[in-house]
Amino acid sequence: VGCIGDSLSSGEFERHEPDGSMSFFDCFDYSWGQFFARMTGNTVYNFSRGGMTAREYLESFAEANGFWAPEKACRAYIIALGVNDLLNLWGEIGSLEDINLEDPSKNKPTFTGYYAAIVQRLKQISPQAKFFFMTMPVQQLDADREKLADLHAVRMHELAGFFENSYVLDFRAYAPVNDTAFRERFYLNGHLNPCGYALTGHMVTAYIDYIIRHNMNDFREIGLMGK
């Protein structure tokens, strides 16, 4: 399984230093992907880094780290991108019309175009792979950002309908609201703490299990993938 994402997929801890500065640490062993790996016995790659955007992943990060290489092909990919693209950098979200099915390099330069191109590139190295697109939990941010997060969730469902073998981990609909009480328990400053990443790992595991049990025919030959 490959986990493609930003700081929240990397087990990032945010520390506020005594001088007022902030330090950020990607601690992959604490990522929800590695909790998922330990719970299920899967091999999970962290194809992620703090601050990652769909554009950077597509245009430089994946290539620089060898993530398009056939030997890194996975049976499933969990893609959790959009926070930095939309909520922090205010990028254009775009639509399904931005996707060029014949040549992903010709997708329009929008979040949807970049995101879809990542999926298209991964399908080239792993044609039968399953894809899980993750939405953002409700975080009680300002109204403009919450509206963008709502639109992001709509787009994830549209992409899951557009690409075969694709499903949505709809944290916006089913994850706990990240309110004050949640943050007191599961956050370390602006990012999750170890318990928060462990909780997310449990949610990802339970959600994928639910999807598999309700779509058994889709996963019946998963053991033969790549054979």
MIDOSE-1310 file (N, C-alpha, C; in nm, 2 decimals, decimal comma, always signed):
residues 227
vgci	+0,08/-0,12/+0,00/+0,00/+0,00/+0,00/+0,09/+0,12/+0,00; +0,05/+0,22/-0,08/+0,13/+0,35/-0,08/+0,04/+0,46/-0,03; +0,09/+0,54/+0,07/+0,02/+0,65/+0,12/+0,08/+0,78/+0,07; +0,00/+0,85/-0,01/+0,05/+0,97/-0,08/-0,02/+1,09/-0,01
gdsl	+0,06/+1,18/+0,05/+0,00/+1,28/+0,13/+0,10/+1,39/+0,18; +0,06/+1,46/+0,27/+0,14/+1,58/+0,33/+0,18/+1,54/+0,47; +0,19/+1,64/+0,56/+0,24/+1,62/+0,69/+0,15/+1,53/+0,77; +0,02/+1,53/+0,75/-0,07/+1,45/+0,83/-0,06/+1,30/+0,78
ssge	+0,00/+1,28/+0,67/+0,03/+1,14/+0,63/+0,17/+1,10/+0,67; +0,25/+1,19/+0,72/+0,39/+1,16/+0,75/+0,42/+1,15/+0,90; +0,31/+1,16/+0,98/+0,34/+1,15/+1,13/+0,41/+1,27/+1,18; +0,38/+1,39/+1,12/+0,45/+1,51/+1,16/+0,41/+1,56/+1,29
ferh	+0,51/+1,60/+1,37/+0,49/+1,66/+1,50/+0,54/+1,81/+1,50; +0,46/+1,89/+1,55/+0,49/+2,04/+1,55/+0,52/+2,08/+1,69; +0,64/+2,13/+1,71/+0,69/+2,18/+1,84/+0,71/+2,33/+1,84; +0,66/+2,39/+1,94/+0,68/+2,54/+1,96/+0,80/+2,56/+2,05
epdg	+0,90/+2,62/+2,00/+1,03/+2,64/+2,08/+1,01/+2,76/+2,18; +1,10/+2,76/+2,28/+1,09/+2,87/+2,38/+1,11/+3,01/+2,32; +1,19/+3,02/+2,21/+1,21/+3,15/+2,15/+1,09/+3,19/+2,05; +0,99/+3,11/+2,05/+0,87/+3,15/+1,97/+0,87/+3,09/+1,83
smsf	+0,98/+3,03/+1,79/+0,99/+2,96/+1,66/+0,92/+2,82/+1,67; +0,90/+2,77/+1,55/+0,83/+2,64/+1,54/+0,92/+2,54/+1,47; +0,92/+2,41/+1,52/+1,00/+2,31/+1,45/+0,90/+2,20/+1,41; +0,93/+2,14/+1,29/+0,84/+2,03/+1,24/+0,92/+1,91/+1,21
fdcf	+0,87/+1,79/+1,25/+0,94/+1,67/+1,23/+0,85/+1,56/+1,17; +0,89/+1,51/+1,05/+0,82/+1,40/+0,99/+0,87/+1,27/+1,06; +0,78/+1,21/+1,14/+0,82/+1,09/+1,22/+0,73/+0,98/+1,16; +0,78/+0,91/+1,05/+0,70/+0,82/+0,98/+0,65/+0,70/+1,06
dysw	+0,73/+0,66/+1,16/+0,68/+0,54/+1,24/+0,55/+0,58/+1,31; +0,52/+0,70/+1,33/+0,40/+0,74/+1,40/+0,29/+0,78/+1,30; +0,31/+0,77/+1,17/+0,21/+0,81/+1,07/+0,10/+0,71/+1,08; -0,02/+0,75/+1,04/-0,14/+0,66/+1,04/-0,11/+0,55/+0,94
gqff	-0,04/+0,57/+0,84/-0,01/+0,46/+0,74/+0,07/+0,35/+0,81; +0,16/+0,38/+0,90/+0,24/+0,27/+0,97/+0,16/+0,21/+1,08; +0,07/+0,28/+1,14/-0,03/+0,22/+1,23/-0,11/+0,12/+1,16; -0,16/+0,16/+1,04/-0,24/+0,07/+0,95/-0,16/-0,05/+0,91
armt	-0,03/-0,03/+0,88/+0,06/-0,15/+0,84/+0,07/-0,24/+0,96; +0,10/-0,19/+1,08/+0,12/-0,28/+1,19/-0,01/-0,36/+1,23; -0,13/-0,29/+1,21/-0,25/-0,36/+1,24/-0,29/-0,47/+1,14; -0,25/-0,45/+1,02/-0,30/-0,54/+0,91/-0,20/-0,63/+0,86
gntv	-0,07/-0,61/+0,89/+0,03/-0,69/+0,83/+0,07/-0,65/+0,69; +0,03/-0,54/+0,64/+0,06/-0,49/+0,51/+0,20/-0,42/+0,51; +0,26/-0,42/+0,40/+0,38/-0,33/+0,38/+0,32/-0,20/+0,33; +0,36/-0,09/+0,39/+0,30/+0,04/+0,36/+0,42/+0,14/+0,33
ynfs	+0,42/+0,20/+0,22/+0,52/+0,30/+0,19/+0,46/+0,44/+0,22; +0,54/+0,53/+0,28/+0,51/+0,67/+0,30/+0,56/+0,75/+0,18; +0,47/+0,77/+0,08/+0,50/+0,85/-0,03/+0,46/+0,99/+0,01; +0,51/+1,05/+0,11/+0,46/+1,18/+0,16/+0,57/+1,26/+0,23
rggm	+0,53/+1,39/+0,25/+0,62/+1,48/+0,32/+0,54/+1,60/+0,37; +0,59/+1,66/+0,48/+0,52/+1,78/+0,53/+0,52/+1,89/+0,42; +0,40/+1,95/+0,41/+0,39/+2,06/+0,31/+0,36/+2,02/+0,17; +0,34/+1,89/+0,14/+0,32/+1,84/+0,01/+0,19/+1,89/-0,05
tare	+0,20/+1,91/-0,18/+0,08/+1,95/-0,27/+0,07/+1,85/-0,38; -0,04/+1,84/-0,44/-0,06/+1,75/-0,56/+0,03/+1,80/-0,67; +0,05/+1,93/-0,69/+0,14/+1,98/-0,79/+0,28/+1,94/-0,77; +0,33/+1,96/-0,65/+0,47/+1,93/-0,62/+0,49/+1,78/-0,64
yles	+0,40/+1,70/-0,59/+0,41/+1,55/-0,60/+0,43/+1,51/-0,74; +0,34/+1,56/-0,83/+0,34/+1,53/-0,97/+0,46/+1,58/-1,04; +0,50/+1,70/-1,02/+0,60/+1,77/-1,10/+0,74/+1,74/-1,06; +0,76/+1,70/-0,93/+0,90/+1,68/-0,89/+0,92/+1,58/-0,78
faea	+0,84/+1,58/-0,68/+0,87/+1,50/-0,56/+0,87/+1,35/-0,59; +0,77/+1,30/-0,66/+0,76/+1,15/-0,69/+0,88/+1,11/-0,78; +0,91/+1,19/-0,88/+1,02/+1,15/-0,97/+1,16/+1,15/-0,89; +1,18/+1,26/-0,81/+1,30/+1,27/-0,74/+1,33/+1,16/-0,64
ngfw	+1,22/+1,10/-0,59/+1,23/+0,99/-0,49/+1,21/+0,85/-0,55; +1,19/+0,84/-0,68/+1,17/+0,71/-0,74/+1,04/+0,65/-0,72; +0,94/+0,73/-0,69/+0,81/+0,67/-0,66/+0,73/+0,62/-0,78; +0,77/+0,66/-0,90/+0,71/+0,61/-1,02/+0,77/+0,48/-1,07
apek	+0,87/+0,43/-1,00/+0,95/+0,31/-1,04/+0,86/+0,19/-1,03; +0,86/+0,10/-1,13/+0,78/-0,02/-1,12/+0,80/-0,10/-1,00; +0,92/-0,10/-0,94/+0,94/-0,18/-0,82/+0,87/-0,12/-0,70; +0,82/+0,00/-0,71/+0,74/+0,06/-0,60/+0,59/+0,05/-0,63
acra	+0,55/-0,02/-0,73/+0,41/-0,03/-0,76/+0,34/-0,10/-0,65; +0,22/-0,05/-0,62/+0,14/-0,10/-0,50/+0,01/-0,17/-0,55; -0,04/-0,25/-0,46/-0,18/-0,30/-0,49/-0,29/-0,20/-0,45; -0,26/-0,11/-0,37/-0,35/-0,01/-0,33/-0,28/+0,12/-0,30
yiia	-0,35/+0,23/-0,32/-0,30/+0,37/-0,29/-0,40/+0,44/-0,21; -0,36/+0,50/-0,10/-0,44/+0,59/-0,02/-0,39/+0,74/-0,05; -0,47/+0,82/-0,11/-0,43/+0,95/-0,14/-0,50/+1,06/-0,06; -0,42/+1,13/+0,02/-0,47/+1,23/+0,11/-0,40/+1,36/+0,08
lgvn	-0,44/+1,43/-0,02/-0,39/+1,56/-0,06/-0,50/+1,66/-0,08; -0,46/+1,78/-0,06/-0,56/+1,89/-0,08/-0,55/+2,00/+0,03; -0,51/+1,97/+0,15/-0,50/+2,07/+0,26/-0,41/+2,18/+0,22; -0,29/+2,15/+0,17/-0,20/+2,26/+0,14/-0,24/+2,32/+0,00
dlln	-0,28/+2,24/-0,09/-0,32/+2,30/-0,22/-0,43/+2,40/-0,21; -0,53/+2,37/-0,13/-0,66/+2,45/-0,13/-0,67/+2,54/+0,00; -0,65/+2,48/+0,11/-0,67/+2,56/+0,24/-0,56/+2,65/+0,28; -0,43/+2,62/+0,23/-0,32/+2,70/+0,27/-0,27/+2,79/+0,15
lwge	-0,27/+2,73/+0,03/-0,22/+2,81/-0,09/-0,33/+2,86/-0,18; -0,46/+2,83/-0,14/-0,57/+2,88/-0,22/-0,57/+2,85/-0,37; -0,52/+2,73/-0,40/-0,52/+2,70/-0,54/-0,65/+2,68/-0,60; -0,66/+2,68/-0,74/-0,79/+2,66/-0,81/-0,82/+2,51/-0,80
igsl	-0,94/+2,48/-0,76/-0,98/+2,34/-0,74/-1,00/+2,27/-0,87; -1,06/+2,34/-0,97/-1,08/+2,28/-1,10/-1,20/+2,18/-1,10; -1,21/+2,10/-1,21/-1,32/+2,01/-1,23/-1,27/+1,89/-1,31; -1,36/+1,79/-1,33/-1,32/+1,67/-1,41/-1,29/+1,71/-1,55
edin	-1,34/+1,82/-1,60/-1,31/+1,86/-1,74/-1,16/+1,90/-1,76; -1,09/+1,90/-1,65/-0,94/+1,93/-1,65/-0,86/+1,81/-1,68; -0,92/+1,69/-1,70/-0,85/+1,57/-1,71/-0,84/+1,53/-1,86; -0,72/+1,50/-1,90/-0,70/+1,44/-2,04/-0,67/+1,30/-2,03
ledp	-0,76/+1,21/-2,07/-0,75/+1,07/-2,05/-0,64/+1,01/-2,13; -0,61/+1,07/-2,25/-0,50/+1,02/-2,33/-0,36/+1,05/-2,28; -0,35/+1,17/-2,22/-0,21/+1,22/-2,19/-0,22/+1,30/-2,06; -0,19/+1,24/-1,94/-0,20/+1,32/-1,82/-0,12/+1,44/-1,81
sknk	-0,01/+1,45/-1,89/+0,07/+1,57/-1,89/+0,00/+1,69/-1,95; -0,12/+1,66/-2,01/-0,20/+1,77/-2,07/-0,31/+1,81/-1,98; -0,32/+1,75/-1,86/-0,42/+1,79/-1,77/-0,41/+1,94/-1,74; -0,51/+2,01/-1,71/-0,51/+2,15/-1,68/-0,44/+2,17/-1,54
ptft	-0,37/+2,28/-1,52/-0,30/+2,31/-1,39/-0,39/+2,35/-1,28; -0,48/+2,26/-1,24/-0,56/+2,28/-1,13/-0,54/+2,17/-1,03; -0,60/+2,18/-0,91/-0,58/+2,08/-0,81/-0,64/+1,94/-0,87; -0,76/+1,95/-0,93/-0,82/+1,83/-0,98/-0,73/+1,77/-1,10
gyya	-0,67/+1,86/-1,18/-0,59/+1,82/-1,29/-0,46/+1,75/-1,24; -0,40/+1,81/-1,14/-0,28/+1,75/-1,08/-0,31/+1,61/-1,01; -0,42/+1,61/-0,93/-0,46/+1,50/-0,85/-0,49/+1,38/-0,95; -0,57/+1,41/-1,05/-0,60/+1,30/-1,15/-0,48/+1,25/-1,22
aivq	-0,38/+1,34/-1,25/-0,26/+1,30/-1,32/-0,18/+1,20/-1,23; -0,18/+1,22/-1,10/-0,11/+1,13/-1,01/-0,17/+0,99/-1,03; -0,31/+0,99/-1,02/-0,38/+0,86/-1,04/-0,34/+0,80/-1,17; -0,35/+0,88/-1,28/-0,32/+0,82/-1,41/-0,18/+0,77/-1,42
rlkq	-0,08/+0,84/-1,36/+0,06/+0,79/-1,36/+0,07/+0,66/-1,29; +0,00/+0,65/-1,17/+0,01/+0,53/-1,09/-0,06/+0,41/-1,16; -0,16/+0,44/-1,24/-0,23/+0,33/-1,31/-0,14/+0,28/-1,42; -0,05/+0,36/-1,47/+0,05/+0,31/-1,57/+0,14/+0,20/-1,51
ispq	+0,18/+0,22/-1,38/+0,27/+0,12/-1,33/+0,20/+0,01/-1,25; +0,07/+0,03/-1,21/-0,01/-0,07/-1,14/-0,15/-0,06/-1,19; -0,18/-0,12/-1,31/-0,31/-0,10/-1,37/-0,43/-0,15/-1,29; -0,41/-0,25/-1,21/-0,52/-0,31/-1,13/-0,53/-0,26/-0,99
akff	-0,45/-0,16/-0,96/-0,45/-0,11/-0,82/-0,58/-0,05/-0,78; -0,61/-0,06/-0,65/-0,72/+0,00/-0,59/-0,68/+0,14/-0,53; -0,77/+0,24/-0,54/-0,74/+0,37/-0,50/-0,85/+0,41/-0,39; -0,80/+0,48/-0,28/-0,88/+0,53/-0,18/-0,85/+0,68/-0,16
fmtm	-0,95/+0,76/-0,20/-0,93/+0,90/-0,19/-0,99/+0,96/-0,06; -0,91/+1,03/+0,02/-0,95/+1,07/+0,15/-1,00/+1,22/+0,15; -1,11/+1,24/+0,21/-1,16/+1,37/+0,24/-1,11/+1,43/+0,37; -1,13/+1,55/+0,40/-1,08/+1,62/+0,52/-1,19/+1,62/+0,62
pvqq	-1,16/+1,59/+0,75/-1,26/+1,60/+0,86/-1,30/+1,74/+0,88; -1,41/+1,76/+0,94/-1,46/+1,90/+0,97/-1,37/+1,95/+1,08; -1,31/+2,07/+1,06/-1,21/+2,12/+1,16/-1,25/+2,25/+1,23; -1,37/+2,30/+1,19/-1,42/+2,42/+1,25/-1,32/+2,54/+1,22
ldad	-1,28/+2,54/+1,09/-1,20/+2,65/+1,04/-1,29/+2,77/+1,00; -1,23/+2,87/+0,94/-1,31/+2,98/+0,89/-1,40/+2,93/+0,78; -1,51/+3,01/+0,75/-1,61/+2,97/+0,66/-1,56/+2,94/+0,52; -1,47/+3,02/+0,47/-1,41/+3,00/+0,34/-1,34/+2,87/+0,32
rekl	-1,26/+2,84/+0,42/-1,19/+2,71/+0,42/-1,28/+2,59/+0,43; -1,38/+2,60/+0,52/-1,47/+2,49/+0,53/-1,55/+2,46/+0,40; -1,58/+2,57/+0,33/-1,65/+2,56/+0,20/-1,56/+2,49/+0,10; -1,43/+2,52/+0,10/-1,34/+2,46/+0,01/-1,32/+2,31/+0,05
adlh	-1,32/+2,28/+0,18/-1,31/+2,14/+0,22/-1,44/+2,06/+0,18; -1,55/+2,13/+0,18/-1,68/+2,06/+0,13/-1,66/+2,04/-0,02; -1,61/+2,13/-0,09/-1,60/+2,11/-0,24/-1,50/+2,01/-0,27; -1,39/+2,00/-0,19/-1,29/+1,90/-0,20/-1,35/+1,76/-0,19
avrm	-1,44/+1,75/-0,09/-1,51/+1,62/-0,07/-1,60/+1,58/-0,19; -1,67/+1,68/-0,24/-1,75/+1,65/-0,36/-1,66/+1,60/-0,47; -1,54/+1,67/-0,49/-1,45/+1,63/-0,60/-1,40/+1,49/-0,58; -1,37/+1,45/-0,45/-1,32/+1,31/-0,43/-1,42/+1,21/-0,47
hela	-1,55/+1,23/-0,44/-1,65/+1,14/-0,49/-1,67/+1,14/-0,64; -1,65/+1,25/-0,70/-1,66/+1,26/-0,85/-1,54/+1,18/-0,91; -1,42/+1,20/-0,85/-1,30/+1,12/-0,90/-1,32/+0,97/-0,88; -1,38/+0,93/-0,77/-1,40/+0,79/-0,75/-1,50/+0,73/-0,85
gffe	-1,59/+0,81/-0,89/-1,68/+0,77/-1,00/-1,62/+0,77/-1,14; -1,52/+0,86/-1,15/-1,45/+0,88/-1,28/-1,35/+0,77/-1,31; -1,27/+0,73/-1,21/-1,17/+0,63/-1,22/-1,22/+0,49/-1,17; -1,19/+0,39/-1,24/-1,23/+0,25/-1,19/-1,14/+0,21/-1,08
nsyv	-1,19/+0,12/-1,00/-1,12/+0,07/-0,88/-1,09/+0,18/-0,78; -1,18/+0,27/-0,77/-1,16/+0,39/-0,68/-1,27/+0,40/-0,58; -1,24/+0,44/-0,45/-1,33/+0,45/-0,34/-1,30/+0,57/-0,26; -1,39/+0,62/-0,18/-1,37/+0,74/-0,10/-1,37/+0,70/+0,05
ldfr	-1,26/+0,74/+0,12/-1,26/+0,74/+0,27/-1,31/+0,88/+0,31; -1,44/+0,88/+0,34/-1,51/+1,01/+0,36/-1,50/+1,06/+0,50; -1,38/+1,11/+0,54/-1,36/+1,15/+0,68/-1,45/+1,28/+0,71; -1,48/+1,35/+0,60/-1,57/+1,47/+0,62/-1,70/+1,43/+0,67
ayap	-1,75/+1,32/+0,63/-1,89/+1,27/+0,67/-1,88/+1,19/+0,80; -1,78/+1,11/+0,82/-1,78/+1,01/+0,92/-1,67/+1,02/+1,03; -1,57/+1,10/+1,01/-1,47/+1,12/+1,12/-1,52/+1,21/+1,23; -1,46/+1,20/+1,35/-1,50/+1,30/+1,45/-1,47/+1,44/+1,41
vndt	-1,55/+1,54/+1,45/-1,53/+1,68/+1,43/-1,40/+1,72/+1,51; -1,31/+1,79/+1,44/-1,19/+1,83/+1,51/-1,22/+1,96/+1,59; -1,30/+1,94/+1,70/-1,34/+2,06/+1,78/-1,24/+2,07/+1,89; -1,27/+2,16/+1,99/-1,18/+2,19/+2,10/-1,15/+2,07/+2,18
afre	-1,25/+1,99/+2,21/-1,23/+1,87/+2,29/-1,14/+1,77/+2,22; -1,16/+1,76/+2,09/-1,08/+1,66/+2,01/-0,94/+1,71/+2,01; -0,92/+1,84/+1,99/-0,78/+1,89/+1,98/-0,71/+1,87/+2,11; -0,78/+1,89/+2,22/-0,71/+1,87/+2,35/-0,66/+1,73/+2,37
rfyl	-0,72/+1,63/+2,31/-0,68/+1,49/+2,33/-0,59/+1,45/+2,22; -0,61/+1,49/+2,09/-0,54/+1,43/+1,98/-0,45/+1,52/+1,90; -0,43/+1,64/+1,95/-0,34/+1,74/+1,87/-0,21/+1,77/+1,95; -0,10/+1,80/+1,88/+0,02/+1,86/+1,94/+0,04/+1,99/+1,86
nghl	-0,01/+2,10/+1,92/-0,01/+2,23/+1,85/-0,10/+2,21/+1,72; -0,04/+2,24/+1,60/-0,12/+2,24/+1,48/-0,13/+2,11/+1,41; -0,07/+2,01/+1,46/-0,07/+1,87/+1,40/-0,11/+1,77/+1,50; -0,13/+1,65/+1,46/-0,18/+1,54/+1,55/-0,06/+1,50/+1,64
npcg	-0,10/+1,44/+1,76/-0,01/+1,38/+1,85/-0,01/+1,23/+1,82; +0,08/+1,15/+1,89/+0,08/+1,01/+1,86/-0,06/+0,94/+1,87; -0,14/+0,98/+1,97/-0,27/+0,92/+1,98/-0,36/+0,96/+1,86; -0,34/+1,08/+1,81/-0,42/+1,13/+1,70/-0,39/+1,05/+1,57
yalt	-0,26/+1,02/+1,55/-0,22/+0,94/+1,44/-0,26/+0,79/+1,45; -0,26/+0,74/+1,58/-0,31/+0,61/+1,60/-0,46/+0,60/+1,57; -0,53/+0,70/+1,62/-0,68/+0,70/+1,60/-0,71/+0,70/+1,45; -0,63/+0,79/+1,37/-0,65/+0,79/+1,23/-0,62/+0,66/+1,16
ghmv	-0,52/+0,59/+1,21/-0,48/+0,46/+1,16/-0,59/+0,36/+1,18; -0,66/+0,36/+1,30/-0,77/+0,28/+1,32/-0,89/+0,31/+1,23; -0,91/+0,44/+1,21/-1,02/+0,48/+1,12/-1,00/+0,43/+0,98; -0,88/+0,45/+0,93/-0,84/+0,41/+0,79/-0,86/+0,26/+0,78
tayi	-0,81/+0,18/+0,88/-0,82/+0,04/+0,87/-0,97/-0,01/+0,87; -1,05/+0,05/+0,96/-1,19/+0,01/+0,97/-1,27/+0,05/+0,85; -1,23/+0,16/+0,79/-1,31/+0,21/+0,67/-1,27/+0,13/+0,55; -1,15/+0,09/+0,53/-1,11/+0,01/+0,42/-1,17/-0,13/+0,43
dyii	-1,17/-0,18/+0,56/-1,23/-0,31/+0,58/-1,38/-0,31/+0,55; -1,45/-0,20/+0,58/-1,59/-0,18/+0,55/-1,61/-0,18/+0,40; -1,52/-0,11/+0,33/-1,54/-0,10/+0,18/-1,52/-0,24/+0,12; -1,41/-0,31/+0,16/-1,39/-0,44/+0,11/-1,50/-0,54/+0,13
rhnm	-1,56/-0,54/+0,26/-1,67/-0,63/+0,29/-1,79/-0,60/+0,21; -1,81/-0,47/+0,17/-1,93/-0,44/+0,10/-1,91/-0,44/-0,05; -1,79/-0,47/-0,10/-1,75/-0,48/-0,24/-1,66/-0,60/-0,26; -1,71/-0,72/-0,21/-1,62/-0,84/-0,21/-1,58/-0,88/-0,35
ndfr	-1,67/-0,86/-0,45/-1,63/-0,90/-0,58/-1,52/-0,82/-0,64; -1,51/-0,69/-0,60/-1,40/-0,60/-0,65/-1,27/-0,65/-0,60; -1,26/-0,71/-0,48/-1,13/-0,75/-0,42/-1,10/-0,90/-0,42; -1,19/-0,98/-0,49/-1,18/-1,12/-0,48/-1,04/-1,17/-0,53
eigl	-0,99/-1,11/-0,63/-0,86/-1,16/-0,69/-0,74/-1,07/-0,65; -0,75/-1,00/-0,54/-0,64/-0,90/-0,50/-0,51/-0,98/-0,48; -0,52/-1,10/-0,44/-0,40/-1,18/-0,42/-0,32/-1,22/-0,55; -0,39/-1,20/-0,66/-0,33/-1,24/-0,79/-0,27/-1,11/-0,86
mgk	-0,29/-1,00/-0,80/-0,24/-0,88/-0,86/-0,09/-0,88/-0,88; -0,05/-0,85/-1,00/+0,09/-0,85/-1,03/+0,15/-0,99/-1,06; +0,07/-1,09/-1,06/+0,12/-1,23/-1,08/+0,12/-1,25/-1,23
